[in-house]
Amino acid sequence: MKKIYFSYSDKPEDQSLYKDLNNHLQQYKRKGWIEIYDEQELFKQNGDLTKNEEFLKLSDLTIPLISIDYLNNDECLKILKLADSRQIKIVPILLRECDWTADDILKKYSDEVLPEEKKSIEHLSKTLPDKQTIFKEIGDEIKCFIFPELHSVKIANSGKSFYWLIASFVMLIGILASLYIYTKTHELLLAFLSLLLFTLIALMSVKNVLFPTKLSTI
């Protein structure tokens, strides 16, 4: 089980967006894949911010939910600094528009920032008919961050169409080459061997698609 620590401001806008994101992670929690440390909920339970820091130290991943209110919150920045100093994996999520690159720590993790477009959820929700699509995609990305082996599978799946295209192109060349050989030599066996050679090359192109070496058990 992987432990995720969420840090965010106490502004209603940020809490509302966090609630939507949390909903998309509950299925992973029910399956026992993750445990969620909710910064605000932890404080409500124990009333001691220092105990929040202890939960952070136990986490595998901390997710700061970025907004201007987050950047203006000393406690949020303290948690971020602590996570960075302890080399806990940090994946920032942009909730609302702000100049997050002005913060040195967040700027250091710019490659991990979600959504991938580096635009806030608030901004993207204005252009998409269903805001839940954004949270679903972010949930998938978080799953890949905490289970890196899934990222390899995801990349492999995204490249399948490319390998099939290459294989189809090779087969087309093979058929044309075999027809050319047959018309010039009238040797059926030679034409067949030529086609067989190109077929083997095409199969090599899609080997990883047909027989993947990395399989996820999740």
N, C-alpha and C positions, 0 to 999 in steps of 0.2 A: 504494500500500500504506500502510495506517495502522498506526502503532506504538502498542501498549498496554503500559503498565507496571503490573504487579501488585505491590502492597505488602501484606504480611500478617505475622503473628507466626509464631514458630517452634514454636508449640504443635501437637501432633499433630492435635487437633480441627480447628484452622483449616486445616492443611495438607491434611487429608482432604477438607474441604469445597471448598477451592480446586481440588483434583484433579478433583472431579466437575464443577465449573464449567468448568475448562480443557478437559475432554473435549468439552463442547458448543460450544467455540470452534474446535476443531481443523479442522472442515470449512471454516471461513472461512479458516483459515491455509493449508490445502492448496490452496485456490483462489487464493491469493496476495492476498487482500483485506487481511489483517492480519499483523503480526509481533508476537509476544508477548515482552516482557521480563519474565522471572520473577526477582523480587528475590532469593529464596533460591538459585536456580540460578546466577544471575550471581555471587553471593558465593562459591559453591562453586568456580566456575571460576577466578575471579581473586583471591579472598581479600582484596579491597580494597573497602571500602564507598564510598570516594570515586569509584571507577569506576562503581559503581551510580548515583551521582548524575549522571554523564555520560550514561548511558543514559536516565535520566529526562528530561534536558534535550532529548533527541532525540525523545521520545515525543509523540504527538498527544493521548493520553488516559492519565490515571493512575487506577487503580482501587484504592482502599484497601479491604481486606476487614476489616470492623470487628468487633471482639470486645473483651471487657475486657482480654485479653492484648495486643491491638493498642494499646489506649489506654495501657497500662502499659509499652509498648516505646518507648524513647527514639529508636531509629533509625527506627522506623515514623513517629513523629510528626515527625521531622526531614525525612523524605522528603515527608510531607504538607505541611509548612510551605514547603518548597522549591518544590513543585509550585504551591502557591497564590501564592507570591511571583512566580513566572515566568508566572503566568496560564495554566498548562497545564490543560486541561479535566479536572475531577475528577468522577468518578461513584462515590460510596461504595456499597458493598454490605454489608448487615448480615448477618454470619455467625451470631453468637450474641448473645443478649440482653445489653444494657448501656446505660448512660446516655450515649449518644453525643452528645446535645445539650449536654452539659456542655463539650464542646470547641468553641471559638469558630469554628474553621475548618470543621469538619463541619457545625455549625449553619448556617453561611453557604450550604452546598450541600444544604440539606434538601430542596429541590425536585427534586434529581437522585438522591436516595437510592433504592436498589433493595433488596428488592422494593418495588413501588409502594405496597403496604399499609403500608409503614414498619414492618413486623414482620420479625424475623430469619428466615433460612432455617431455623434450628434450630426456631423456634416453628412456622412454617408446615408443616414436615415432619411435625409431630405430628398435623396435621389432614388431610393429604392422603395418599391411599393410595400414591402414587408420588412420591418426592422429586425424581426426575429431571424431572418436569413443571415444578418451580420453576426448575431450572437452565436448562431449555429456554427458558422465558419470559424469564429474565434475559438469556440469550444473544441473544434477539431484540431486547431493549431496548438492549443494548450495540451491536448492529449499527445500530440507529436513531441512537444517539448519534454514532457515528463516520461514518455516512453520513446526514446530516440529511434529504436528499431522500427517503429511505425513510420518514421519520416523516410527511411530508406524504401519501405514498401510504397509509400505515397509517390515518391519520385519515380520509382519503377513503373507504377501504374500510369502516371502522367505521360510516360514516354512510349507506351504501347503503340499508339497510332503511328508514331514515327517509324518504329521497327517494321510494322506491317506495310507501310508505304515503301520502305527500302526493299522488303522482300518481294512485293508486287512488281517493283521496277526491275529487279534482277530476273524474275520469272519472265517478264515481257521480253527482255533482252535474250533470255535463253530460248524462248520460242522462236523469235526472229532469227537467231543464230542457227538453230537447228533446221529451220526451213531453208535458210540460205545454203547450208551445207548439203542438204538433201537435193536441192535443185541443181547444185553444181557438181555433185559427185554421184548422186543416185544411190548413195550408200545409207541404207536405213539404219544399220547398226551404229554407224558413225554419228548420224543425226541424233539417235536415241542417247548415245553416250554423252553427247554435248548437252542435251536437255537434262540428263541426269546430273551432270556436273553443276549446271546452273541451279537445279532444284536443291542440291545439297548446300550451295552457297546461300540460297534464300532461307533454308531451314536454319542455318547458322545465324542468320540475321534475327530470327525470332525465337532463338533458343531460350533466352531468358524470360520471354513472355510465355512460351509453352511449358517450360519447366523451370519455374522460379526457384531460386536457391534460398531466398529469405521469405519465410512465412510467419505471419503474426498469429499468436495464440489468443489475441485479445479481440 
